[in-house]
């Protein structure tokens, strides 16, 4: 997988005022900037997360976790957090995870997802529909 780089020079063009107004611009600066420096290439990082998830999962769990699925789960995590606290940071993180997931899709670095993902996302966003009495 190729490292995400700021080939267009967008980091230099985004002002602090613009970044504060737009979670998407903040996400671009994070994905291409500090988070990339802190954690390395997002594609590689998501591969590592998938490897760890596969290593520590319950032995009855027959699913195999992939980097593209990691991006999906992180988006679900942010949506669940936004439901309870719609903070600007969570929206920026959601934009960043969505960007990485989109880049993976464009690079065809994804595989079919685990079945039941749509139900899991609905449960995260609308838990009252999934409470068993």
Secondary structure, DSSP 8 states (H G I E B T S, - for coil): ------TT-HHHH--HHHHHH-HHHHHHHHHHTHHHHHH--HHHHHHHHHHHHHHHS-TT------HHHHHHHHHHHHHHHHHH---HHHHHHHHHHHHHHHHHHHTT------TTHHHHHHHHH-GGGG---
